């Protein structure tokens, strides 16, 4: 890239969801864009893996707020790339060790009625909780998700002022668990709602009750699965970027970011140096800051922030089908609080009774597994503070299989004919997330939204940040929003 030509140039570091989205938005603004990706594939966490005829989505397994992707593809002039989606109903099937099972229907009214019968609570209390979730989303999203938290204009915007009037409705000084326990009464129903904290790698016993907003995305806006798998989202973004002239360079890692006179200048790699008017970090900020030359100190609040959880995933190719399972399944631990407490202890393995998330895309996408077989994405929460040992992984496999076998009434390990394991160290290596933390900083504090890294540098002109480790957070919708927010802070190319 010639920085002295008339065309403005941009380099995006990382080809995950936010990096691809940012590349698209920069190209639309008239920039000549390169995206550098350390891996041989794009998508970051939103990638796929094939193992002996089984296909596995290697990261996110649920799609919410698809209108954000639709908006971006339409802006790019390629709305035809929007993946075809399946709206899930039921959204999830829940299992407990005592034999209790519950299907969560997509309709809020139906959910409230069925939950009332299953958990012996009033349907009114459940309906009210879902409505409260939707109310909190309506108040908080325009302020905390769709705008920069690091610009003064946000705090004089009408959405912020409206939210300020209703601040007490956000329950910012209470925890998710405390609010759920007070309102829902049933321990199992509380556990069901508490688990939404894990959508951004947080602990419901510490996370602010503002995160009650998360269920509203599923029950009022929809839970979706692309007909070609989650990888279809990555494929759509990649194709749109390429059609706009974005040059995606695989197997290239940035080794340095030069800046001069408070302005980005160039990006270094092992084969040379490329000049750029704009540089975007679409990787974890803790990994990006050491690249800056001259050195810039990572803000202390970012450096010391509690990390989100990681995951241990056994991707199992199963030679049988299990009609009692759905696309999304949760097998709860008896002692949920103890499970989260253990996640904060360095060196801890996985407990003997973990909560298990089981995603089976082949329930809807038959080509993801051979005929009569299933692809099990079998995940448990893991500490985002270091690698697991081989012994800990083997023990976790045993405990997970024992739990699933006990509840399903069948020795599941006898059906495993293919296996691909992802542990925190693998996730860290593939995605660049320190210690494999899935969502960067956790949201275990009322101030988490304010403490996240900004989308634009305040000290270096032309330097921007997107992705799960910065505002507004992790997950597909928020990564798309991070690119939108960062893009809005870049003046159009002249």
C-alpha positions in Angstrom: 0.0 0.0 0.0 1.3 3.4 -1.0 0.5 5.9 1.8 1.3 8.8 -0.5 -1.2 7.9 -3.2 -4.6 9.4 -3.4 -6.3 6.2 -2.2 -6.5 5.9 1.6 -5.3 2.6 2.9 -6.3 0.5 5.8 -5.0 -2.7 7.4 -7.2 -4.8 9.7 -5.4 -7.2 12.0 -7.6 -10.3 12.4 -10.2 -11.9 10.1 -12.8 -12.8 12.7 -16.4 -11.5 12.5 -15.5 -8.0 13.6 -12.4 -7.9 11.3 -14.4 -9.0 8.3 -17.2 -6.6 9.1 -14.7 -3.7 9.6 -13.1 -4.6 6.3 -16.5 -4.3 4.5 -17.3 -1.0 6.2 -13.9 0.5 5.3 -14.2 -0.6 1.7 -17.6 1.0 1.5 -16.0 4.2 2.7 -13.5 4.1 -0.2 -10.4 2.7 1.6 -8.1 0.2 0.0 -8.3 -2.6 2.6 -6.1 -5.5 3.6 -7.1 -7.9 6.4 -4.3 -9.9 7.9 -5.1 -13.2 9.5 -2.6 -15.4 11.3 -4.5 -18.6 10.6 -5.1 -20.4 7.3 -8.8 -19.8 7.6 -11.0 -16.8 8.3 -13.7 -16.4 11.0 -11.7 -16.6 14.2 -14.0 -18.3 16.7 -16.7 -18.6 14.0 -15.0 -21.3 12.0 -15.7 -25.0 11.3 -13.9 -28.3 11.5 -14.4 -31.6 9.7 -13.5 -34.9 11.4 -14.1 -38.3 9.7 -17.2 -37.2 7.8 -18.7 -35.1 10.7 -18.8 -31.3 10.4 -18.6 -29.2 13.6 -19.1 -25.4 14.1 -16.0 -24.6 16.1 -17.4 -21.7 18.1 -20.7 -19.8 18.4 -23.7 -22.1 17.9 -26.7 -19.7 18.2 -27.5 -16.6 16.0 -29.5 -13.7 17.4 -30.1 -10.2 16.0 -29.6 -11.4 12.4 -30.8 -8.0 11.2 -27.3 -6.7 12.0 -25.8 -9.0 9.4 -28.6 -8.3 7.0 -28.1 -4.5 7.4 -24.3 -4.9 6.7 -24.8 -7.0 3.7 -27.4 -4.6 2.3 -25.0 -1.7 2.9 -22.4 -3.6 1.0 -24.8 -4.1 -1.9 -24.8 -7.8 -1.5 -28.0 -8.7 0.4 -28.2 -11.9 -1.7 -25.5 -13.3 0.5 -27.7 -13.3 3.6 -27.8 -16.9 4.9 -31.2 -18.6 4.9 -32.2 -19.1 8.6 -34.2 -21.5 10.6 -36.0 -20.1 13.6 -35.7 -22.6 16.5 -38.7 -23.8 18.4 -38.1 -25.1 21.0 -35.1 -22.9 21.7 -33.5 -25.3 24.1 -34.1 -28.6 25.9 -33.1 -28.6 29.6 -32.2 -31.7 31.7 -31.6 -32.1 35.4 -30.0 -35.0 37.2 -33.2 -35.9 39.0 -34.9 -36.7 35.7 -36.7 -33.3 35.2 -36.8 -32.2 31.5 -38.2 -29.0 30.0 -38.5 -27.8 26.5 -38.3 -24.0 26.2 -40.8 -22.9 23.5 -40.0 -19.8 21.5 -43.2 -18.0 22.2 -43.0 -16.1 25.6 -46.6 -16.8 26.5 -46.2 -20.6 25.9 -42.9 -20.5 27.8 -44.6 -19.0 30.8 -47.5 -21.5 30.8 -45.3 -24.5 30.4 -42.7 -23.3 33.0 -45.5 -22.7 35.4 -46.6 -26.3 35.1 -43.1 -27.8 35.1 -41.7 -25.8 38.0 -44.9 -25.2 40.1 -44.8 -21.4 39.9 -47.3 -18.9 38.6 -47.3 -18.3 34.9 -47.7 -14.6 35.6 -44.4 -14.4 37.5 -42.6 -16.1 34.5 -44.3 -13.9 32.0 -43.4 -10.8 34.0 -39.8 -11.9 34.2 -39.6 -12.2 30.4 -41.3 -8.9 29.9 -38.8 -7.3 32.4 -36.0 -8.8 30.3 -37.4 -7.2 27.2 -37.9 -3.9 29.0 -34.3 -3.9 30.2 -33.0 -4.6 26.7 -35.1 -1.8 25.3 -33.6 0.6 27.9 -30.0 -0.5 27.9 -29.2 -1.6 24.3 -29.4 1.9 22.7 -27.0 3.2 25.3 -24.6 0.3 26.1 -24.6 -1.7 22.8 -25.2 0.6 19.9 -23.1 3.6 20.8 -19.6 4.3 21.9 -19.3 4.5 25.7 -16.2 6.7 25.3 -17.6 9.7 23.6 -19.2 12.6 25.4 -22.0 12.9 22.8 -23.4 9.5 24.0 -24.2 11.0 27.4 -26.1 13.9 25.9 -28.1 11.6 23.5 -31.8 11.3 24.0 -31.5 7.5 24.4 -29.1 7.9 27.3 -31.2 10.6 29.0 -34.3 8.3 28.7 -32.3 5.4 30.2 -31.0 7.6 33.0 -34.6 8.4 34.0 -35.3 4.6 34.2 -31.9 3.7 35.7 -33.5 2.0 38.7 -35.3 -0.5 36.3 -31.9 -1.8 35.2 -31.1 -3.4 38.6 -27.4 -2.4 38.1 -26.5 -2.9 41.8 -28.1 -6.3 42.1 -26.8 -9.6 40.7 -28.7 -11.7 38.2 -29.0 -14.6 40.7 -30.4 -12.4 43.5 -33.1 -11.0 41.2 -34.0 -14.3 39.7 -34.1 -16.0 43.2 -36.4 -13.3 44.5 -38.8 -13.3 41.6 -38.9 -16.9 40.3 -38.9 -19.0 43.5 -38.2 -22.3 41.8 -34.5 -23.3 42.0 -34.6 -25.0 38.6 -36.2 -22.0 36.9 -33.7 -19.7 38.6 -30.9 -21.9 37.2 -32.4 -21.8 33.7 -32.4 -17.9 33.7 -29.1 -17.7 35.5 -27.3 -19.6 32.7 -27.8 -16.6 30.4 -24.8 -15.0 32.1 -22.6 -17.6 30.4 -23.6 -16.0 27.0 -20.8 -13.6 27.6 -18.6 -15.8 29.9 -19.9 -14.3 33.1 -20.9 -15.6 36.5 -24.6 -15.1 37.4 -23.7 -14.9 41.1 -21.5 -11.8 40.4 -22.8 -10.3 37.1 -25.2 -7.3 37.3 -28.9 -8.0 36.9 -28.8 -5.8 33.8 -27.8 -9.0 32.0 -31.4 -10.1 32.5 -31.8 -8.5 29.1 -30.1 -11.4 27.3 -33.1 -13.8 27.2 -35.2 -11.2 25.4 -33.1 -11.7 22.3 -34.3 -15.3 22.0 -37.9 -15.0 23.1 -38.8 -11.6 21.6 -36.5 -11.4 18.6 -35.8 -15.1 17.8 -33.1 -17.8 18.1 -31.8 -18.8 14.7 -29.6 -21.4 13.0 -28.4 -20.8 9.4 -29.4 -23.7 7.1 -25.8 -24.3 6.2 -24.5 -24.0 9.7 -23.0 -21.1 11.7 -20.1 -21.0 9.2 -22.5 -19.5 6.7 -22.2 -16.2 8.6 -18.5 -16.2 8.1 -18.8 -17.2 4.5 -21.3 -14.4 3.8 -18.9 -11.8 5.4 -15.9 -13.1 3.6 -17.7 -13.1 0.2 -19.0 -9.6 0.7 -15.5 -8.4 1.6 -13.9 -10.0 -1.4 -16.5 -8.6 -3.8 -15.8 -5.1 -2.4 -12.1 -5.6 -3.2 -10.9 -6.3 0.3 -7.6 -8.3 0.1 -7.6 -11.0 2.8 -4.1 -12.2 3.5 -4.0 -15.6 5.4 -1.1 -17.0 7.4 0.2 -13.5 8.1 0.8 -12.1 11.6 1.5 -8.5 12.4 4.8 -8.2 14.3 4.7 -4.5 14.9 2.5 -1.3 14.5 4.5 1.8 13.8 3.1 5.2 14.8 4.7 8.6 14.5 3.6 12.1 15.7 0.4 10.5 17.3 -0.6 9.0 13.9 -0.4 5.4 12.7 2.1 4.9 10.0 2.7 1.2 9.1 2.3 -2.4 10.0 5.2 -4.8 10.1 5.3 -8.5 9.4 8.1 -11.0 8.9 8.3 -10.2 5.2 8.4 -6.4 5.4 6.4 -3.3 6.2 3.1 -1.9 4.8 2.1 1.7 5.3 -1.5 2.5 6.3 -3.6 5.5 7.1 -5.9 3.4 9.2 -5.0 0.4 11.4 -7.7 -1.7 13.1 -7.1 -4.2 15.8 -9.6 -7.0 15.5 -7.7 -9.2 17.9 -7.6 -9.2 21.7 -6.3 -5.9 23.0 -4.0 -7.6 25.4 -2.3 -9.2 22.4 -2.4 -6.1 20.3 -0.8 -3.5 22.6 2.7 -5.1 22.7 2.9 -4.6 18.9 2.8 -0.8 19.2 6.1 0.9 18.5 6.9 3.3 20.2 5.4 1.3 23.1 2.0 2.3 24.5 0.9 1.1 27.9 -2.3 -0.9 28.0 -4.8 0.8 30.4 -4.6 -0.7 33.8 -8.3 -1.3 34.0 -8.0 -3.5 30.9 -4.8 -5.3 32.1 -6.3 -6.2 35.5 -9.9 -6.9 34.4 -11.3 -10.3 35.3 -11.3 -12.6 32.3 -14.4 -14.4 31.0 -14.6 -18.1 31.2 -13.2 -20.4 28.6 -14.4 -23.8 27.4 -13.5 -27.4 27.1 -15.2 -28.9 24.0 -15.5 -32.5 23.0 -16.7 -32.6 19.4 -18.0 -36.2 19.1 -19.1 -37.9 15.9 -21.8 -40.3 17.2 -22.7 -43.4 15.3 -26.3 -43.3 16.6 -29.1 -40.8 16.7 -30.8 -39.6 20.0 -34.4 -38.6 19.4 -34.7 -37.3 23.0 -32.2 -34.6 22.2 -32.8 -31.3 20.3 -30.5 -28.9 18.5 -29.6 -27.1 21.8 -29.5 -29.0 25.1 -28.4 -28.1 28.6 -27.6 -30.7 31.3 -27.5 -28.7 34.6 -25.2 -29.3 37.6 -26.8 -29.9 40.9 -24.7 -27.2 42.6 -24.5 -24.4 40.0 -22.8 -21.9 42.4 -20.0 -24.2 43.4 -19.3 -24.8 39.7 -18.8 -21.0 39.1 -16.7 -20.7 42.2 -14.4 -23.4 41.0 -13.9 -21.7 37.6 -12.1 -18.8 39.4 -9.4 -21.0 40.9 -6.2 -21.3 38.8 -5.2 -24.9 38.1 -8.7 -26.2 38.7 -10.0 -28.9 36.3 -13.6 -29.6 35.5 -15.8 -30.7 38.4 -17.4 -34.2 38.6 -20.9 -32.8 37.9 -20.4 -30.0 35.3 -23.2 -28.2 33.5 -23.0 -29.5 29.9 -24.1 -27.7 26.8 -24.8 -30.0 23.9 -25.3 -28.6 20.4 -26.3 -30.9 17.5 -26.6 -29.1 14.2 -27.2 -32.3 12.3 -30.7 -32.3 13.8 -31.5 -29.7 11.2 -28.5 -30.0 8.8 -28.4 -33.6 7.8 -25.1 -33.3 5.8 -23.3 -32.4 9.1 -23.2 -36.1 10.0 -23.4 -39.5 8.1 -26.9 -41.0 7.8 -28.3 -42.1 11.1 -25.5 -40.3 13.0 -25.1 -37.0 14.9 -22.4 -34.4 15.5 -22.2 -33.5 19.2 -20.6 -30.3 20.2 -20.2 -31.1 23.9 -19.0 -28.2 25.9 -18.4 -27.4 29.6 -17.3 -24.1 31.1 -13.5 -24.0 31.9 -11.4 -21.5 33.7 -10.1 -18.7 31.4 -6.9 -18.6 33.4 -4.7 -21.3 32.0 -4.4 -24.6 30.2 -5.9 -27.9 31.3 -3.6 -30.9 31.8 -4.1 -34.0 29.8 -5.2 -35.8 33.0 -7.8 -33.1 33.7 -9.1 -33.4 30.1 -9.4 -37.2 30.4 -11.1 -37.0 33.7 -13.5 -34.4 32.3 -14.3 -36.7 29.4 -15.1 -39.5 31.9 -17.4 -37.3 34.1 -19.2 -35.7 31.1 -19.8 -39.1 29.5 -21.0 -40.6 32.9 -23.5 -37.7 33.4 -24.9 -37.9 29.9 -25.1 -41.7 30.0 -26.9 -41.6 33.3 -29.5 -39.1 32.1 -30.0 -40.5 28.6 -29.9 -44.2 29.8 -27.2 -45.2 27.3 -23.4 -45.5 27.4 -22.6 -42.5 25.1 -18.9 -43.3 24.8 -19.8 -46.5 22.9 -21.2 -44.4 20.2 -18.2 -42.1 19.7 -16.5 -42.9 16.5 -14.8 -39.5 15.9 -13.4 -36.9 18.3 -11.9 -33.5 18.1 -11.1 -31.7 21.3 -10.8 -28.0 22.0 -9.4 -26.9 25.3 -8.5 -23.4 26.5 -4.9 -23.6 25.2 -6.2 -24.6 21.8 -8.7 -21.7 21.8 -5.9 -19.3 22.8 -3.7 -20.6 19.9 -6.5 -20.5 17.3 -8.0 -17.2 18.2 -5.3 -15.2 20.1 -7.5 -14.9 23.2 -5.2 -14.9 26.2 -5.7 -18.2 28.2 -8.6 -19.0 25.8 -11.0 -16.6 27.5 -14.0 -16.6 25.1 -15.3 -13.1 25.5 -12.3 -11.1 26.7 -13.2 -9.4 30.0 -16.1 -10.8 31.9 -19.2 -8.7 32.7 -19.0 -9.6 36.4 -19.2 -5.9 37.5 -21.8 -3.2 37.3 -19.0 -1.1 35.7 -18.0 -3.6 33.1 -19.6 -1.8 30.2 -17.8 1.4 31.0 -14.4 -0.3 31.6 -14.2 -2.1 28.2 -11.6 -0.7 25.8 -12.8 2.0 23.5 -13.3 1.5 19.7 -11.0 4.3 18.8 -7.6 5.2 20.3 -7.5 8.5 22.2 -3.8 8.9 21.8 -3.0 7.6 18.2 -4.9 9.0 15.3 -6.1 6.3 12.8 -6.0 3.5 15.3 -9.3 1.6 16.0 -10.4 -1.4 17.9 -13.1 -4.0 17.3 -14.0 -7.5 18.5 -15.0 -9.3 21.7 -12.3 -7.8 24.0 -13.5 -4.2 23.4 -16.8 -2.3 23.5 -19.6 -3.5 23.4 -18.4 -7.1 24.0 -18.2 -10.7 22.7 -20.6 -12.7 20.6 -21.6 -12.3 16.9 -24.1 -9.4 17.3 -21.8 -7.4 19.5 -18.7 -8.0 17.3 -20.8 -6.7 14.3 -21.8 -3.7 16.4 -18.1 -3.0 17.4 -17.3 -2.7 13.7 -20.2 -0.4 13.2 -19.3 1.8 16.1 -15.6 2.0 15.1 -16.6 2.7 11.5 -18.8 5.6 12.6 -15.7 7.2 14.2 -13.8 7.2 10.9 -14.3 10.2 8.6 -15.3 9.2 5.1 -12.5 9.0 2.6 -12.1 12.1 0.5 
